[in-house]
Amino acid sequence: MDATIVPNVNKHYSVLLNEIISILTPQYGGTFIDCTFGQGGYTKRLLEYSNTKVIALDRDSESKKISENFQKNYNERLYFKNLKFSQLNNLKLKNENIKGIVFDLGYSTTQIKDVKKGLSFNFTGKLNMMLGLNNFSASDVINKLDSKDLEKIFKYFGEEKDSKNIVNRIIKDRKYNLINTESLVKIINLTKKRKNYKIHNATKIFQALRIFVNQEISELIYGLINATKILKKDGVLAVVTFHSIEDKIVKYFFKSLSEKKSISRYEPKIDQGNPIFQMKQKKPIVASKKELSENISSRSAKLRFVIKNTDFYNFETDILEKFKFLLEIENLGNKL
């Protein structure tokens, strides 16, 4: 499994940009929602077509400054909102014909290099990892949650095989000193039994903390649900994932709503009419050799997309039940 964070990146690169534009077809006009504005790569390309409009969201307030520069060039065709994409349904969209919604679940180079955000294991200082609109930091998680909770987070969000041993050392060391980025990396390096030369020893633990701190499981699930609600007929929903947990959620959601089947496995199959989505291709789109040569962080990117079949708002899905266990782990944050 590859992690989202790739520390040694010289510049921000909009992953699978050409493929996203090809799928969204902005040349025909319409309103698009960029759920992860970041450095504005997708938004800028969409706005290059004069008959388009973009509603851009980002939980990171720093993105607002970038959006303000964009608005100088694109005037009223760009609307930015400092909002988590799980709250898409809070937007006032009655008069908007939403043709496409895109999620890029990775992190921008600017965020990774921001020492205050503490996303990278290459920096020193306080553990943070809060991207905006958060309730607790990675420092709170590492220094306050008990061993059982930490082990669950590392095992299931980071798929870290040495979770138990790492947690035992964390619990021991934090009795004497507050665990920060530098000391956490040291703990991991001392504990790891197997050395992986392809990725840093701390990659999986930092991934787990980032997912947990930013509540990325529930964010993605509710983001997908609300995006499906507001998307119009023939509209495209596209998601770029970077690790296996994200991809499993997106793959299941798209597949389950693209088939004629009962919502619950406990109920007999019934004819529900046309499925909600049309899936043009089952396999994800991955980066080309050219893109990989220019941006190594694209190596773990997977793009999946679906097209909405009919206009409706409310629908049923078992996605919350399917990933109930992961959501329960996220809820451990209520203890902080």
C-alpha positions as CSV (number, residue, x, y, z in Angstrom):
1,M,0.0,0.0,0.0
2,D,1.3,3.4,-0.9
3,A,0.6,6.4,1.3
4,T,-0.8,9.7,0.2
5,I,2.1,11.7,1.6
6,V,5.3,11.8,-0.5
7,P,7.7,14.2,1.2
8,N,10.3,14.9,-1.5
9,V,8.2,16.8,-4.0
10,N,9.5,20.0,-5.5
11,K,6.3,21.5,-6.8
12,H,2.5,20.9,-6.7
13,Y,1.2,18.6,-9.4
14,S,-2.5,18.1,-10.1
15,V,-2.7,14.4,-10.3
16,L,-4.5,12.8,-13.4
17,L,-5.5,16.3,-14.5
18,N,-5.9,15.5,-18.2
19,E,-7.9,12.4,-17.4
20,I,-10.2,14.4,-15.0
21,I,-10.9,17.0,-17.7
22,S,-11.6,14.4,-20.3
23,I,-14.2,12.8,-18.0
24,L,-15.9,16.0,-16.8
25,T,-16.1,17.5,-20.4
26,P,-16.2,21.1,-19.4
27,Q,-16.1,22.2,-23.0
28,Y,-19.9,21.7,-23.0
29,G,-20.3,24.2,-20.1
30,G,-22.0,23.8,-16.8
31,T,-21.4,24.2,-13.1
32,F,-18.7,22.0,-11.4
33,I,-17.8,21.4,-7.8
34,D,-14.2,21.0,-6.9
35,C,-14.5,19.4,-3.4
36,T,-10.7,19.7,-2.7
37,F,-9.6,23.0,-4.1
38,G,-6.1,22.9,-2.7
39,Q,-3.8,24.8,-5.0
40,G,-6.6,25.1,-7.5
41,G,-5.2,22.8,-10.3
42,Y,-8.6,21.2,-11.3
43,T,-10.5,24.5,-10.8
44,K,-8.1,26.5,-13.0
45,R,-8.4,24.0,-15.9
46,L,-12.2,23.9,-15.6
47,L,-12.4,27.7,-15.7
48,E,-10.4,27.9,-18.9
49,Y,-13.6,27.1,-20.6
50,S,-15.6,30.4,-20.7
51,N,-19.0,28.8,-20.3
52,T,-18.2,27.0,-17.0
53,K,-18.6,27.9,-13.3
54,V,-16.8,26.3,-10.4
55,I,-17.9,26.0,-6.8
56,A,-14.7,25.2,-4.9
57,L,-14.5,23.8,-1.4
58,D,-11.6,23.3,1.0
59,R,-11.4,22.8,4.8
60,D,-8.0,24.4,4.8
61,S,-8.5,28.1,5.2
62,E,-5.1,28.8,3.5
63,S,-6.8,27.8,0.2
64,K,-9.0,30.9,0.4
65,K,-6.0,33.1,-0.3
66,I,-5.3,31.1,-3.5
67,S,-9.0,31.3,-4.5
68,E,-8.9,35.1,-4.1
69,N,-6.1,35.3,-6.7
70,F,-8.2,33.1,-9.1
71,Q,-11.2,35.4,-8.7
72,K,-9.3,38.3,-10.1
73,N,-9.1,36.4,-13.4
74,Y,-12.4,34.5,-13.3
75,N,-14.6,37.0,-11.5
76,E,-18.0,35.6,-10.7
77,R,-17.4,32.2,-12.2
78,L,-15.6,31.0,-9.1
79,Y,-17.2,30.7,-5.7
80,F,-15.0,29.5,-2.8
81,K,-16.3,28.1,0.5
82,N,-14.1,27.1,3.5
83,L,-16.1,24.0,4.1
84,K,-15.6,20.2,4.6
85,F,-16.9,18.3,1.6
86,S,-19.0,16.1,3.9
87,Q,-21.2,19.2,4.2
88,L,-21.9,19.6,0.5
89,N,-25.6,19.5,1.2
90,N,-25.3,22.8,3.1
91,L,-24.6,24.7,-0.1
92,K,-27.4,26.6,-1.7
93,L,-27.7,25.0,-5.1
94,K,-31.3,25.4,-6.1
95,N,-30.6,27.2,-9.3
96,E,-27.4,25.3,-10.2
97,N,-27.2,22.5,-12.7
98,I,-24.3,20.5,-11.3
99,K,-22.6,18.7,-14.2
100,G,-19.6,17.3,-12.4
101,I,-18.2,16.8,-8.9
102,V,-14.6,15.9,-8.3
103,F,-12.6,14.8,-5.2
104,D,-8.8,14.6,-5.1
105,L,-8.1,13.0,-1.8
106,G,-4.4,13.7,-1.8
107,Y,-2.5,16.5,-0.2
108,S,-0.8,19.5,-1.9
109,T,2.9,20.1,-1.7
110,T,2.2,23.3,0.2
111,Q,0.4,21.4,2.9
112,I,3.1,18.7,3.2
113,K,5.8,21.3,3.4
114,D,4.0,23.4,6.0
115,V,5.8,22.8,9.3
116,K,2.9,24.0,11.3
117,K,0.6,21.4,9.9
118,G,3.0,18.7,10.8
119,L,2.0,16.3,8.1
120,S,5.5,15.0,7.3
121,F,7.7,12.8,9.3
122,N,10.7,14.8,7.9
123,F,10.0,17.7,10.2
124,T,10.5,18.2,13.9
125,G,8.2,19.8,16.5
126,K,4.6,19.3,17.7
127,L,2.4,16.7,16.1
128,N,-0.5,18.5,14.5
129,M,-1.9,17.1,11.2
130,M,-5.1,19.3,11.5
131,L,-6.1,20.5,8.0
132,G,-8.8,22.8,9.2
133,L,-12.2,22.6,11.0
134,N,-10.8,19.9,13.4
135,N,-11.6,18.9,16.9
136,F,-8.2,17.5,18.0
137,S,-4.6,17.2,16.9
138,A,-2.3,14.2,16.3
139,S,-0.5,15.2,19.6
140,D,-3.8,14.7,21.4
141,V,-4.2,11.3,19.9
142,I,-0.7,10.1,20.6
143,N,-0.5,11.5,24.1
144,K,-4.0,10.9,25.5
145,L,-5.6,7.8,24.0
146,D,-5.0,4.5,25.7
147,S,-3.1,1.6,24.1
148,K,-6.1,-0.4,22.8
149,D,-7.4,2.7,21.0
150,L,-4.0,3.6,19.5
151,E,-3.5,0.0,18.3
152,K,-6.8,0.0,16.5
153,I,-6.0,3.3,14.8
154,F,-2.6,2.1,13.6
155,K,-3.7,-1.4,12.6
156,Y,-6.8,-0.5,10.6
157,F,-6.1,3.0,9.4
158,G,-2.4,2.5,8.7
159,E,-2.4,-1.3,8.1
160,E,0.7,-1.3,10.3
161,K,1.8,-4.9,11.3
162,D,4.0,-3.7,14.2
163,S,1.2,-1.6,15.8
164,K,1.2,-3.3,19.1
165,N,4.9,-3.0,19.7
166,I,4.9,0.6,18.5
167,V,2.1,1.5,20.9
168,N,3.7,-0.2,23.8
169,R,6.8,2.0,23.4
170,I,4.7,5.1,23.0
171,I,2.8,4.4,26.2
172,K,6.1,3.8,28.0
173,D,7.9,6.9,26.7
174,R,5.0,9.3,27.1
175,K,5.1,8.8,30.9
176,Y,8.2,10.9,30.9
177,N,7.9,13.2,27.9
178,L,5.3,14.6,25.5
179,I,5.6,12.7,22.3
180,N,6.3,15.0,19.3
181,T,7.1,14.3,15.6
182,E,10.8,13.7,16.2
183,S,10.3,11.3,19.1
184,L,7.5,9.4,17.4
185,V,9.7,8.8,14.3
186,K,12.5,7.6,16.7
187,I,10.1,5.2,18.5
188,I,8.9,3.8,15.2
189,N,12.5,3.3,13.8
190,L,13.5,1.6,17.0
191,T,10.5,-0.7,17.1
192,K,10.1,-1.8,13.4
193,K,11.3,-5.3,13.0
194,R,11.1,-5.3,9.2
195,K,12.8,-2.6,7.2
196,N,11.0,-1.5,4.0
197,Y,13.4,0.4,1.8
198,K,10.6,1.6,-0.6
199,I,8.7,3.6,2.0
200,H,9.8,5.3,5.3
201,N,9.2,3.3,8.5
202,A,6.9,6.0,9.8
203,T,4.7,6.3,6.7
204,K,1.9,4.0,7.8
205,I,1.7,5.4,11.3
206,F,1.5,9.0,10.0
207,Q,-1.1,7.9,7.5
208,A,-3.2,6.4,10.3
209,L,-2.9,9.6,12.4
210,R,-3.8,11.8,9.5
211,I,-6.9,9.8,8.6
212,F,-8.0,9.7,12.3
213,V,-7.3,13.4,13.0
214,N,-9.2,14.6,9.9
215,Q,-11.9,12.0,10.2
216,E,-11.3,11.0,6.6
217,I,-13.5,7.9,6.6
218,S,-16.7,9.7,7.6
219,E,-15.7,12.7,5.5
220,L,-15.4,10.6,2.4
221,I,-18.6,8.5,3.0
222,Y,-20.8,11.6,3.7
223,G,-19.1,13.5,0.9
224,L,-20.0,10.7,-1.6
225,I,-23.6,10.5,-0.3
226,N,-24.2,14.2,-0.5
227,A,-22.4,14.6,-3.9
228,T,-24.8,11.9,-5.3
229,K,-27.8,13.8,-4.0
230,I,-27.0,17.1,-5.6
231,L,-25.5,15.8,-8.9
232,K,-27.9,16.3,-11.8
233,K,-28.9,13.7,-14.4
234,D,-25.9,12.7,-16.7
235,G,-23.6,14.5,-14.2
236,V,-20.2,12.9,-13.5
237,L,-18.9,12.0,-10.0
238,A,-15.1,11.5,-10.1
239,V,-12.8,10.6,-7.2
240,V,-9.0,10.3,-7.0
241,T,-7.9,8.1,-4.1
242,F,-4.3,7.5,-2.8
243,H,-4.5,4.5,-0.4
244,S,-6.4,1.3,-0.2
245,I,-9.0,2.3,2.4
246,E,-10.2,5.2,0.4
247,D,-10.3,3.1,-2.8
248,K,-12.3,0.3,-1.1
249,I,-14.9,2.9,0.0
250,V,-15.2,4.5,-3.4
251,K,-15.2,1.2,-5.3
252,Y,-18.0,-0.2,-3.1
253,F,-20.1,2.9,-3.2
254,F,-19.9,3.2,-7.0
255,K,-20.4,-0.6,-7.6
256,S,-23.3,-1.0,-5.2
257,L,-25.2,1.9,-6.8
258,S,-24.5,0.8,-10.3
259,E,-26.2,-2.5,-10.0
260,K,-29.8,-3.6,-9.7
261,K,-29.8,-5.2,-6.3
262,S,-31.5,-5.0,-2.9
263,I,-30.0,-2.4,-0.6
264,S,-29.7,-4.9,2.3
265,R,-28.3,-8.4,2.0
266,Y,-31.0,-9.5,4.5
267,E,-33.9,-8.5,2.2
268,P,-35.0,-10.4,-1.0
269,K,-33.9,-8.9,-4.3
270,I,-36.4,-6.5,-5.7
271,D,-36.6,-4.6,-9.0
272,Q,-35.6,-1.0,-8.1
273,G,-35.7,0.2,-11.6
274,N,-32.6,1.7,-13.2
275,P,-29.5,1.8,-11.0
276,I,-28.5,5.2,-9.6
277,F,-25.2,5.2,-11.5
278,Q,-23.8,4.1,-14.8
279,M,-20.2,2.8,-14.5
280,K,-18.4,3.2,-17.8
281,Q,-15.4,1.2,-16.6
282,K,-14.8,-1.0,-13.6
283,K,-11.0,-0.7,-13.4
284,P,-9.6,2.5,-12.0
285,I,-7.6,4.9,-14.2
286,V,-4.0,5.3,-13.2
287,A,-1.2,7.7,-14.1
288,S,0.5,7.5,-17.5
289,K,4.2,6.8,-17.8
290,K,4.7,10.4,-18.7
291,E,3.0,11.7,-15.6
292,L,4.9,9.2,-13.4
293,S,8.2,10.5,-14.8
294,E,7.2,14.0,-13.8
295,N,5.5,13.3,-10.5
296,I,6.3,10.1,-8.6
297,S,3.5,10.8,-6.1
298,S,1.0,9.9,-8.9
299,R,2.1,6.3,-8.5
300,S,-0.6,5.5,-5.9
301,A,-3.4,7.5,-7.5
302,K,-6.5,5.8,-8.7
303,L,-9.3,7.6,-10.5
304,R,-12.8,6.1,-10.5
305,F,-15.9,7.8,-11.9
306,V,-19.6,7.2,-12.5
307,I,-22.5,9.0,-14.3
308,K,-25.8,9.7,-12.6
309,N,-28.7,8.1,-14.4
310,T,-31.7,10.1,-13.2
311,D,-32.6,13.3,-11.3
312,F,-33.4,12.6,-7.7
313,Y,-32.2,13.8,-4.3
314,N,-33.0,11.1,-1.7
315,F,-31.8,7.5,-2.1
316,E,-30.8,4.5,0.0
317,T,-27.3,3.1,0.5
318,D,-25.7,0.6,2.9
319,I,-22.3,2.3,2.8
320,L,-22.5,3.3,6.5
321,E,-23.3,-0.3,7.5
322,K,-20.6,-1.7,5.2
323,F,-17.8,0.4,6.8
324,K,-19.3,0.5,10.3
325,F,-16.2,-0.8,12.0
326,L,-14.0,1.9,10.6
327,L,-16.5,4.6,11.6
328,E,-16.5,3.1,15.1
329,I,-12.7,3.5,15.3
330,E,-13.1,7.2,14.1
331,N,-15.5,7.7,16.9
332,L,-12.7,7.1,19.4
333,G,-12.0,10.7,18.8
334,N,-15.0,11.6,21.0
335,K,-12.8,10.7,24.0
336,L,-10.5,13.7,23.3
